[in-house]
Amino acid sequence: MDQVDEFLVGKYSDYRAALQGVEQCTPFMPYGWFKPPQTVRLDTDLGRQQMVYRDQAQDAARDLANGINHLINLTRRLEAWKTVLEGLDLPQKNDLLHEFVQDLAATALLLPYTLKARFYFAIAHLSHQANCVQQGALWSDDFSTLPEDWGINEGVAARLAKPWRSWGKLIKSLNTVDSGDYKAATDDFRSKHTHRFTPHVELGMTQMMKRLPSQDAQKPCYGIGGSDPIMLDVLVNEEKKQCTGLSKSYRAFQQLVSEQSSVLFGESCT
């Protein structure tokens, strides 16, 4: 084992020890709370609607819980690495960031946007199925009412979920996720990672030359200086806020499912 390997193994051991002292920022999202009837009558339109809602709700409950719990775990792990990195010199930090931290950080920074989009996807599909009961003969299952999956976004989810009382609380919580404050604090990481050059974490600058509007906004100018890295303490603090917002959104999502299942199945399934 060479010197670098010894260093990495030793610091990973330090990380595992530090991890034991880091508490998760919010409780994990629960599983198994959606308990619909296991048997539905498929010889009726309502029965087929119930089956579709039941299976989609079970998928959504599990996938959203897994995603949020993954972010809670990532945030805890990054906080432990932040402790290990303290006091190290630049080459040592660089080795640890490259080997262990950068990919964890990138996944954590991207997840709030991803999970918010998954919420909209689930809300749109479930609300569309539940609306059949409230709208009766006025309900139609076509791509103008609910677009194909790739076309589902916040606007679609809002239109379909608006008739439900629980929607107001849910959208209020979702508006705290991947908000303008988060984007500003993390240097709009998600957008830059996807469309430009990915900001670094803790060490290293990116995009040293930028094309910007001039002061009079009449023509572009070029600025030199680059983008600073996202510091781990800032990253961890911001991800904790995202975990809190997503946790509140999940609880509000449970209330929406409870309200809709009471109408669709005649009783609450939560």
Backbone bond lengths (Angstrom), bond angles and torsions (degrees), N, CA, C in turn:
res aa  C-N    CA-C-N  psi(-1)  N-CA   C-N-CA  omega(-1)  CA-C   N-CA-C  phi
1 M - - - 1.463 - - 1.533 109.33 -
2 D 1.348 117.17 124.44 1.453 118.77 -177.73 1.532 110.11 -81.87
3 Q 1.325 115.36 -179.61 1.463 121.31 -172.69 1.532 112.11 -64.16
4 V 1.340 115.82 -41.56 1.466 119.22 -179.46 1.521 110.53 -65.16
5 D 1.328 117.17 -42.70 1.460 120.45 178.71 1.525 111.13 -61.63
6 E 1.321 116.38 -42.22 1.473 120.21 178.56 1.531 110.31 -60.93
7 F 1.318 114.94 -42.37 1.467 119.40 179.12 1.531 110.77 -62.32
8 L 1.330 116.78 -46.59 1.465 120.58 -177.85 1.522 111.46 -65.21
9 V 1.316 117.14 -41.48 1.469 120.57 178.82 1.520 110.10 -64.19
10 G 1.327 116.25 -43.12 1.469 119.37 179.74 1.513 112.33 -63.62
11 K 1.335 116.93 -42.12 1.454 120.25 -178.47 1.534 111.85 -73.02
12 Y 1.349 115.95 -29.62 1.464 117.06 175.02 1.527 110.25 -67.33
13 S 1.321 115.73 -36.01 1.466 119.67 174.90 1.530 110.35 -63.19
14 D 1.334 116.44 -41.42 1.470 120.06 176.54 1.528 110.82 -62.43
15 Y 1.329 115.91 -39.01 1.470 120.22 178.65 1.520 111.30 -62.49
16 R 1.335 116.53 -44.47 1.461 119.53 -180.00 1.526 110.99 -62.67
17 A 1.323 116.33 -36.06 1.468 119.77 177.10 1.531 110.27 -68.67
18 A 1.331 116.20 -42.70 1.469 119.73 179.64 1.514 111.10 -64.93
19 L 1.325 116.43 -34.27 1.464 120.69 -178.42 1.523 111.44 -61.59
20 Q 1.302 116.40 -32.78 1.464 119.91 -179.91 1.527 112.17 -63.51
21 G 1.320 116.17 -25.30 1.458 119.89 -178.52 1.516 114.40 -95.90
22 V 1.331 117.26 3.06 1.466 120.60 -178.71 1.521 109.21 -103.30
23 E 1.314 115.97 119.86 1.453 120.34 177.68 1.530 110.11 -86.05
24 Q 1.311 116.88 146.04 1.463 120.02 176.71 1.523 109.34 -67.17
25 C 1.322 115.35 146.87 1.463 119.85 -170.77 1.522 113.51 -75.74
26 T 1.312 117.36 -18.81 1.464 121.44 178.39 1.521 107.53 -156.25
27 P 1.325 118.66 152.84 1.476 119.63 179.95 1.523 112.13 -60.79
28 F 1.329 115.46 151.91 1.450 120.53 176.36 1.524 110.62 -64.74
29 M 1.327 115.95 149.89 1.454 120.81 176.55 1.531 109.17 -72.11
30 P 1.326 116.56 143.40 1.473 120.10 -174.48 1.526 113.05 -79.09
31 Y 1.320 114.95 159.82 1.458 122.71 174.24 1.532 108.70 -118.29
32 G 1.318 115.63 158.90 1.461 120.64 172.70 1.510 115.64 74.25
33 W 1.329 117.37 13.29 1.477 119.02 -178.06 1.524 112.51 -82.33
34 F 1.327 118.01 -20.74 1.462 120.18 179.02 1.524 108.55 -90.08
35 K 1.342 116.56 114.65 1.459 121.94 -173.22 1.538 110.04 -126.37
36 P 1.313 116.60 75.92 1.465 120.08 179.71 1.525 110.64 -80.03
37 P 1.317 117.57 166.91 1.475 119.17 173.56 1.520 110.01 -59.39
38 Q 1.299 116.42 136.98 1.458 120.55 -179.48 1.528 112.27 -80.78
39 T 1.330 115.56 -17.60 1.458 120.48 179.80 1.521 109.60 -120.11
40 V 1.313 116.67 126.37 1.470 121.50 175.42 1.526 107.70 -130.12
41 R 1.321 114.53 155.96 1.469 119.57 -178.87 1.529 109.74 -86.98
42 L 1.319 115.64 116.10 1.451 119.86 -177.62 1.528 112.51 -88.82
43 D 1.349 117.19 2.33 1.463 119.94 177.31 1.528 111.79 -91.19
44 T 1.345 116.42 9.41 1.466 121.19 177.29 1.523 109.19 -128.84
45 D 1.331 115.53 154.26 1.471 119.56 177.15 1.520 110.39 -61.74
46 L 1.337 117.36 -42.01 1.467 120.86 180.00 1.517 110.91 -62.84
47 G 1.315 117.59 -40.59 1.460 121.01 179.72 1.514 112.13 -61.92
48 R 1.330 116.16 -41.94 1.464 119.26 178.10 1.531 110.94 -66.41
49 Q 1.340 116.11 -36.57 1.453 120.55 177.21 1.525 110.97 -65.17
50 Q 1.332 115.28 -40.73 1.463 120.76 178.61 1.525 111.11 -62.86
51 M 1.324 116.65 -40.43 1.462 119.97 -179.69 1.527 110.69 -64.13
52 V 1.322 116.62 -44.82 1.462 120.18 179.92 1.528 110.09 -61.87
53 Y 1.341 117.08 -47.03 1.465 120.24 -179.22 1.528 110.18 -62.59
54 R 1.320 116.52 -45.78 1.471 120.80 -177.99 1.523 111.30 -56.37
55 D 1.339 116.50 -50.29 1.462 119.62 -176.09 1.529 111.75 -69.04
56 Q 1.329 117.16 -38.42 1.466 119.62 178.66 1.522 111.48 -68.09
57 A 1.329 116.99 -38.93 1.470 120.08 179.60 1.518 111.47 -66.44
58 Q 1.330 116.90 -38.85 1.465 119.71 178.32 1.532 110.66 -64.92
59 D 1.328 116.96 -41.73 1.474 120.59 177.61 1.524 110.50 -62.51
60 A 1.339 116.30 -45.97 1.462 120.62 -177.16 1.516 111.43 -64.93
61 A 1.323 117.14 -44.85 1.463 120.95 -179.13 1.523 110.93 -58.99
62 R 1.309 115.96 -43.19 1.471 120.49 -178.08 1.532 111.43 -71.65
63 D 1.344 116.97 -46.03 1.460 120.42 -176.12 1.521 111.43 -66.33
64 L 1.325 117.34 -43.98 1.465 120.21 179.96 1.526 111.07 -65.58
65 A 1.324 116.97 -41.51 1.467 119.77 177.68 1.519 110.82 -62.28
66 N 1.331 116.82 -44.60 1.470 120.29 178.89 1.528 111.24 -59.53
67 G 1.341 116.62 -44.43 1.459 120.27 -177.95 1.513 112.57 -65.12
68 I 1.322 117.14 -44.89 1.470 120.56 -179.70 1.522 110.10 -67.02
69 N 1.316 117.31 -42.86 1.469 120.25 179.20 1.527 111.37 -64.17
70 H 1.324 116.20 -33.61 1.469 119.97 175.87 1.526 110.60 -63.30
71 L 1.323 117.08 -42.97 1.465 120.31 178.83 1.525 111.14 -66.55
72 I 1.321 117.86 -38.40 1.471 121.12 176.46 1.522 109.78 -59.84
73 N 1.331 116.28 -43.74 1.466 120.62 179.01 1.528 111.72 -66.37
74 L 1.329 116.82 -43.21 1.461 120.37 178.95 1.524 111.31 -60.43
75 T 1.312 116.67 -41.76 1.467 121.17 -179.78 1.516 110.80 -63.25
76 R 1.308 116.30 -41.84 1.466 120.89 177.11 1.524 110.75 -63.00
77 R 1.312 117.93 -42.40 1.460 121.76 -179.81 1.535 111.14 -66.40
78 L 1.319 116.54 -40.59 1.471 119.44 178.68 1.523 111.37 -66.47
79 E 1.318 116.88 -34.57 1.468 119.11 177.25 1.531 110.54 -65.68
80 A 1.313 117.11 -37.45 1.466 120.19 177.08 1.524 110.73 -65.62
81 W 1.334 117.48 -42.43 1.460 120.04 178.13 1.525 111.44 -65.01
82 K 1.314 117.16 -33.71 1.459 120.05 176.96 1.532 110.51 -58.53
83 T 1.308 116.68 -40.43 1.459 121.22 178.02 1.524 111.35 -65.28
84 V 1.331 117.23 -42.12 1.466 121.70 -178.15 1.528 110.91 -66.24
85 L 1.337 117.71 -36.42 1.460 121.70 -176.25 1.524 113.65 -73.22
86 E 1.320 117.16 -19.43 1.461 120.36 -176.61 1.527 111.30 -61.39
87 G 1.320 116.66 129.75 1.458 122.00 175.48 1.514 115.24 86.65
88 L 1.333 118.41 -3.95 1.464 120.27 179.88 1.524 110.61 -82.84
89 D 1.326 116.77 156.76 1.464 119.09 177.06 1.534 109.42 -80.98
90 L 1.329 116.46 173.01 1.460 120.47 -172.96 1.532 113.59 -61.82
91 P 1.350 119.65 -46.08 1.475 118.74 178.85 1.528 112.45 -60.85
92 Q 1.333 116.84 -38.69 1.459 119.69 179.09 1.530 111.26 -66.34
93 K 1.327 115.45 -44.22 1.466 119.18 177.08 1.528 110.60 -59.77
94 N 1.315 115.36 -43.62 1.459 119.68 -177.81 1.525 111.12 -61.10
95 D 1.333 116.75 -41.68 1.473 120.24 178.68 1.525 110.94 -60.79
96 L 1.322 117.13 -44.50 1.463 120.75 -177.78 1.526 111.71 -71.12
97 L 1.321 116.04 -39.75 1.464 119.30 178.53 1.526 110.49 -61.95
98 H 1.317 116.27 -44.66 1.466 121.00 -178.75 1.527 111.05 -66.83
99 E 1.324 117.33 -41.66 1.456 121.40 -173.53 1.527 112.97 -79.55
100 F 1.353 117.19 -37.12 1.462 119.25 -168.96 1.534 115.79 -126.07
101 V 1.315 118.25 -31.33 1.470 119.77 -162.58 1.527 113.92 -100.33
102 Q 1.321 117.99 -41.22 1.463 120.65 -170.49 1.526 112.74 -57.33
103 D 1.322 117.80 -45.08 1.466 120.20 -178.47 1.522 111.35 -69.00
104 L 1.323 117.43 -37.84 1.472 120.46 175.54 1.523 110.26 -60.41
105 A 1.328 115.14 -45.07 1.455 120.40 -177.68 1.527 111.15 -64.87
106 A 1.334 117.11 -43.56 1.456 120.52 -179.36 1.530 111.05 -61.45
107 T 1.321 116.44 -44.33 1.470 119.86 178.99 1.523 110.87 -62.18
108 A 1.330 116.73 -43.60 1.463 120.45 -179.82 1.520 111.38 -63.91
109 L 1.309 117.09 -40.76 1.460 120.91 -178.85 1.526 112.43 -68.61
110 L 1.319 117.50 -29.76 1.458 121.53 -178.69 1.531 112.77 -84.35
111 L 1.320 117.85 -24.40 1.464 120.88 -171.11 1.535 115.06 -64.48
112 P 1.331 120.87 -39.21 1.469 117.86 -179.18 1.532 113.20 -55.80
113 Y 1.308 117.44 -45.47 1.468 120.81 177.43 1.527 110.69 -61.78
114 T 1.329 115.72 -45.03 1.463 120.72 -178.44 1.525 111.25 -62.08
115 L 1.322 116.45 -46.84 1.461 120.22 -177.32 1.528 111.76 -68.43
116 K 1.312 116.91 -35.96 1.460 119.92 176.59 1.529 109.82 -61.50
117 A 1.319 117.26 -43.23 1.458 121.43 178.21 1.530 110.85 -64.26
118 R 1.331 117.30 -37.05 1.465 120.32 177.83 1.517 111.24 -66.32
119 F 1.326 117.14 -37.37 1.464 120.21 174.91 1.523 110.42 -58.08
120 Y 1.333 116.81 -48.75 1.465 120.19 -179.23 1.523 110.57 -60.44
121 F 1.323 116.29 -39.98 1.458 121.06 179.33 1.527 110.82 -60.88
122 A 1.343 116.54 -48.52 1.459 120.92 -179.15 1.528 111.61 -66.19
123 I 1.318 116.23 -43.39 1.473 120.93 -178.67 1.518 110.63 -61.57
124 A 1.326 116.88 -42.65 1.461 120.62 -178.74 1.529 110.83 -63.44
125 H 1.327 117.07 -48.56 1.458 120.12 -178.38 1.530 111.85 -63.89
126 L 1.330 117.21 -46.33 1.461 120.27 -177.27 1.526 111.13 -67.46
127 S 1.312 117.02 -43.02 1.458 120.29 -179.59 1.524 110.92 -64.63
128 H 1.317 116.56 -37.40 1.465 120.41 178.03 1.527 110.65 -60.01
129 Q 1.329 116.57 -44.63 1.464 119.57 179.61 1.532 111.42 -68.80
130 A 1.325 116.65 -40.31 1.471 119.78 -179.01 1.520 112.03 -69.67
131 N 1.320 116.46 -29.95 1.467 119.74 -178.50 1.527 112.32 -64.66
132 C 1.320 117.44 -20.94 1.464 119.75 -179.20 1.522 110.70 -61.32
133 V 1.344 117.10 -32.73 1.462 120.64 -178.78 1.524 110.29 -73.29
134 Q 1.336 115.59 -43.80 1.461 118.95 -178.46 1.522 112.79 -72.33
135 Q 1.319 117.51 -36.12 1.460 120.46 -173.82 1.519 114.09 -91.52
136 G 1.326 116.34 -17.53 1.455 119.73 177.01 1.515 112.92 58.08
137 A 1.341 115.85 -127.32 1.459 121.24 -176.43 1.523 112.43 -65.97
138 L 1.333 117.49 -18.11 1.463 120.66 179.93 1.531 112.32 -77.99
139 W 1.340 116.84 -15.03 1.469 121.54 -177.76 1.520 109.91 -77.49
140 S 1.296 116.24 137.91 1.458 120.01 176.27 1.521 109.78 -137.18
141 D 1.306 115.81 141.79 1.466 121.32 179.53 1.517 108.68 -102.56
142 D 1.334 115.14 89.39 1.461 120.50 179.33 1.525 108.55 -142.84
143 F 1.322 116.31 171.66 1.461 120.61 -174.27 1.531 113.12 -77.12
144 S 1.328 117.86 -9.51 1.461 119.03 172.90 1.528 110.42 -82.05
145 T 1.339 116.69 -28.57 1.463 120.49 176.90 1.525 110.59 -80.33
146 L 1.314 115.91 -50.70 1.472 121.95 175.00 1.522 107.83 -128.02
147 P 1.347 117.81 110.00 1.475 120.39 -178.43 1.521 111.59 -63.62
148 E 1.332 115.52 170.81 1.453 119.50 170.69 1.530 109.25 -59.54
149 D 1.322 115.79 161.21 1.471 120.65 -171.13 1.523 112.81 -52.22
150 W 1.339 117.26 -42.34 1.468 120.30 -176.51 1.521 112.13 -65.99
151 G 1.335 118.19 -17.65 1.461 121.24 -178.36 1.519 114.06 -96.57
152 I 1.321 117.20 2.31 1.471 120.46 -178.60 1.519 109.50 -81.81
153 N 1.341 116.38 129.53 1.462 122.42 179.07 1.528 109.51 -145.91
154 E 1.307 116.13 -169.67 1.466 120.30 -178.20 1.530 111.53 -58.87
155 G 1.321 117.02 -42.89 1.452 120.02 -178.34 1.514 112.49 -60.90
156 V 1.323 117.09 -41.62 1.462 121.36 178.62 1.529 110.11 -65.34
157 A 1.330 116.35 -46.59 1.466 120.41 179.89 1.526 110.88 -60.44
158 A 1.322 116.72 -43.12 1.469 120.40 -178.85 1.524 111.02 -63.81
159 R 1.308 117.25 -42.56 1.474 120.61 -179.51 1.521 111.54 -62.82
160 L 1.328 116.74 -42.30 1.458 120.40 -176.63 1.526 112.82 -78.77
161 A 1.327 118.17 -30.84 1.464 121.20 -176.86 1.525 113.23 -90.80
162 K 1.316 117.22 -12.79 1.466 121.06 -175.34 1.524 114.24 -54.61
163 P 1.345 120.74 -36.08 1.466 119.77 179.91 1.527 114.25 -66.05
164 W 1.302 118.47 -12.52 1.459 121.29 -173.93 1.528 110.56 -97.02
165 R 1.293 116.17 133.01 1.462 122.82 -174.96 1.527 112.27 -58.24
166 S 1.330 117.21 -35.73 1.469 121.62 -176.42 1.524 113.39 -71.66
167 W 1.314 117.09 -14.05 1.462 120.03 -175.30 1.524 112.46 -62.75
168 G 1.325 118.13 -38.05 1.461 121.07 -177.48 1.520 112.49 -58.19
169 K 1.321 116.39 -45.39 1.467 120.33 179.49 1.519 110.83 -68.62
170 L 1.330 116.41 -36.73 1.465 120.48 -178.14 1.525 111.55 -67.50
171 I 1.319 117.72 -46.12 1.468 118.87 -178.69 1.523 110.49 -69.33
172 K 1.322 117.71 -31.05 1.467 120.04 176.46 1.528 110.44 -61.95
173 S 1.319 116.98 -40.93 1.470 120.71 178.27 1.522 111.08 -70.05
174 L 1.333 116.87 -42.78 1.463 120.21 -178.92 1.525 112.11 -63.98
175 N 1.320 116.63 -28.99 1.469 119.98 179.37 1.528 112.67 -67.05
176 T 1.328 117.76 -15.03 1.467 120.86 177.35 1.527 111.68 -87.00
177 V 1.330 116.97 -8.88 1.473 122.31 -177.04 1.525 109.41 -95.01
178 D 1.331 116.28 134.47 1.469 121.72 -179.97 1.532 110.92 51.00
179 S 1.314 116.00 42.96 1.463 122.19 -177.39 1.529 110.17 -83.24
180 G 1.322 115.47 179.52 1.459 120.31 179.31 1.511 113.02 -60.60
181 D 1.331 117.45 -37.28 1.468 120.90 179.33 1.523 110.79 -63.46
182 Y 1.324 116.38 -41.36 1.468 120.58 179.42 1.528 110.61 -65.93
183 K 1.302 116.27 -43.27 1.461 119.71 179.89 1.529 111.20 -63.05
184 A 1.338 116.40 -40.53 1.463 119.78 179.76 1.526 110.99 -66.31
185 A 1.333 116.86 -42.56 1.463 121.01 -176.74 1.525 111.96 -68.86
186 T 1.328 117.40 -28.26 1.466 121.40 -177.67 1.531 112.02 -106.76
187 D 1.321 116.61 19.59 1.468 122.51 176.56 1.530 111.65 57.15
188 D 1.334 115.14 37.38 1.474 121.28 178.60 1.527 110.23 49.74
189 F 1.331 115.57 47.08 1.466 121.84 -172.11 1.518 112.10 -54.95
190 R 1.329 117.82 -46.62 1.460 120.92 -174.30 1.533 110.97 -59.55
191 S 1.315 116.39 -45.81 1.458 119.92 -179.09 1.530 111.19 -66.85
192 K 1.326 116.67 -44.66 1.462 119.60 -179.40 1.531 111.61 -67.45
193 H 1.317 117.08 -38.12 1.464 121.17 179.05 1.529 110.62 -62.33
194 T 1.325 116.28 -35.86 1.466 120.87 -176.04 1.513 112.64 -86.63
195 H 1.327 116.72 -36.32 1.461 119.63 -169.43 1.532 115.07 -117.01
196 R 1.332 117.46 -14.83 1.462 118.78 -175.78 1.526 109.39 -133.42
197 F 1.328 117.23 -127.99 1.455 120.90 177.56 1.525 108.45 -111.85
198 T 1.326 116.05 134.90 1.466 121.32 -174.01 1.524 111.40 -70.45
199 P 1.347 117.73 124.74 1.472 119.60 174.11 1.533 110.71 -61.48
200 H 1.314 116.25 147.00 1.456 120.77 177.69 1.525 110.22 -84.37
201 V 1.314 114.90 168.22 1.467 121.84 177.01 1.515 108.65 -115.46
202 E 1.313 116.78 124.17 1.464 126.14 173.77 1.527 113.97 74.79
203 L 1.324 118.86 -45.28 1.466 121.73 -179.23 1.526 110.68 -133.49
204 G 1.332 116.11 143.82 1.454 120.29 172.16 1.517 113.77 98.70
205 M 1.326 115.55 140.32 1.452 121.99 178.66 1.525 109.78 -109.31
206 T 1.336 116.42 156.13 1.459 121.35 179.80 1.519 110.66 -131.55
207 Q 1.304 115.06 162.41 1.469 124.41 178.03 1.533 110.81 47.35
208 M 1.309 114.74 68.44 1.460 120.80 -177.21 1.523 112.59 -65.75
209 M 1.306 117.52 -25.68 1.459 121.35 178.08 1.525 108.82 -118.03
210 K 1.335 116.50 125.63 1.461 120.96 -178.15 1.524 111.07 -125.59
211 R 1.298 114.86 140.51 1.464 121.59 175.27 1.526 107.70 -95.69
212 L 1.336 116.49 117.87 1.455 122.35 -171.47 1.528 110.95 -130.99
213 P 1.344 117.34 160.31 1.471 119.02 172.89 1.530 109.69 -68.27
214 S 1.313 116.74 143.62 1.461 120.09 175.24 1.523 109.48 -74.26
215 Q 1.337 116.55 172.19 1.458 120.49 -176.71 1.523 112.04 -61.03
216 D 1.301 117.12 -35.33 1.459 119.04 178.74 1.533 112.31 -88.95
217 A 1.339 116.05 -0.32 1.470 123.13 175.32 1.528 112.86 60.63
218 Q 1.322 117.30 17.94 1.457 119.86 -179.44 1.522 112.12 -85.54
219 K 1.320 115.86 -28.49 1.453 119.54 -179.58 1.523 109.49 -154.59
220 P 1.320 117.97 161.21 1.467 119.86 -178.78 1.512 112.19 -76.18
221 C 1.315 114.66 158.23 1.459 120.85 172.42 1.526 107.42 -136.09
222 Y 1.326 116.22 170.23 1.458 120.43 -177.80 1.528 109.50 -115.36
223 G 1.336 114.37 128.36 1.459 120.02 -179.91 1.506 111.02 -109.75
224 I 1.309 116.98 142.40 1.461 123.18 -179.38 1.524 108.26 -114.76
225 G 1.319 116.69 135.27 1.461 118.96 177.79 1.513 113.39 155.89
226 G 1.322 117.74 -33.51 1.457 120.84 175.36 1.514 114.23 82.20
227 S 1.338 114.57 173.16 1.463 123.08 179.22 1.517 109.59 -103.77
228 D 1.316 116.28 130.08 1.464 121.14 178.55 1.530 110.50 -67.65
229 P 1.329 117.42 157.07 1.463 119.85 176.34 1.526 111.37 -71.43
230 I 1.315 115.44 159.98 1.467 121.16 173.38 1.520 107.03 -83.45
231 M 1.322 116.83 121.71 1.456 119.88 -177.66 1.527 110.25 -77.64
232 L 1.320 115.78 145.25 1.459 120.51 -175.46 1.525 112.92 -60.88
233 D 1.332 117.85 -36.50 1.461 118.30 -179.22 1.525 110.63 -66.35
234 V 1.338 116.52 -37.20 1.466 120.25 175.93 1.522 110.10 -67.26
235 L 1.324 116.41 -45.25 1.458 121.49 -178.81 1.529 111.00 -58.14
236 V 1.330 116.38 -48.93 1.466 120.60 -178.17 1.526 110.80 -62.59
237 N 1.317 116.77 -43.80 1.458 120.61 179.67 1.523 111.64 -61.30
238 E 1.326 116.61 -42.82 1.460 120.59 -179.71 1.526 111.84 -69.13
239 E 1.326 117.39 -38.66 1.468 119.70 179.28 1.529 110.95 -67.52
240 K 1.308 117.72 -32.73 1.468 120.03 175.70 1.535 110.33 -62.41
241 K 1.319 116.40 -40.58 1.467 120.08 177.15 1.531 110.48 -63.38
242 Q 1.338 115.60 -40.13 1.460 119.18 179.02 1.527 111.20 -65.50
243 C 1.306 116.92 -40.20 1.470 120.73 177.35 1.530 110.62 -60.27
244 T 1.326 116.23 -41.51 1.464 120.01 178.69 1.522 111.02 -63.87
245 G 1.336 116.74 -45.87 1.452 120.49 179.44 1.526 112.59 -63.62
246 L 1.320 116.93 -40.52 1.451 120.99 179.03 1.531 111.33 -69.08
247 S 1.329 117.15 -36.02 1.461 120.72 177.26 1.524 110.95 -63.48
248 K 1.325 116.39 -44.03 1.469 120.28 177.23 1.529 110.46 -64.03
249 S 1.320 116.17 -38.36 1.462 120.04 178.48 1.526 111.13 -64.55
250 Y 1.333 116.19 -38.15 1.464 119.12 179.99 1.524 110.99 -66.79
251 R 1.322 116.88 -40.64 1.469 119.67 177.90 1.531 110.34 -64.50
252 A 1.322 116.97 -39.02 1.462 120.02 177.16 1.530 110.59 -67.87
253 F 1.339 116.75 -34.50 1.464 121.24 175.77 1.527 110.38 -62.96
254 Q 1.316 117.38 -40.60 1.459 121.02 176.44 1.532 110.92 -59.18
255 Q 1.320 116.22 -39.55 1.467 119.92 179.17 1.528 111.25 -66.36
256 L 1.339 116.70 -38.95 1.462 120.21 177.21 1.530 110.38 -63.03
257 V 1.322 117.17 -45.25 1.464 121.03 178.83 1.522 110.50 -62.97
258 S 1.325 116.98 -39.38 1.463 120.74 178.18 1.525 111.11 -62.28
259 E 1.335 115.88 -44.69 1.462 120.38 179.60 1.528 110.90 -64.11
260 Q 1.314 116.96 -44.99 1.461 120.32 -177.87 1.530 112.04 -69.70
261 S 1.329 116.90 -39.80 1.465 118.87 -178.47 1.524 111.63 -69.14
262 S 1.348 116.28 -28.37 1.478 118.91 176.20 1.519 110.54 -62.84
263 V 1.313 116.92 -36.66 1.457 121.16 178.87 1.528 110.97 -78.34
264 L 1.316 116.75 -41.27 1.449 120.91 -173.23 1.537 111.94 -76.01
265 F 1.350 116.52 -37.69 1.452 120.80 -176.21 1.525 113.37 -108.01
266 G 1.329 116.21 -6.08 1.451 119.24 -178.86 1.502 113.49 84.17
267 E 1.317 117.60 1.76 1.463 122.31 177.94 1.515 108.51 -161.65
268 S 1.347 116.12 157.55 1.457 119.85 178.28 1.510 109.45 -71.94
269 C 1.321 115.58 141.51 1.478 120.28 -179.19 1.525 110.98 -109.63
270 T 1.323 117.27 19.08 1.464 120.54 179.63 1.516 110.74 -121.54
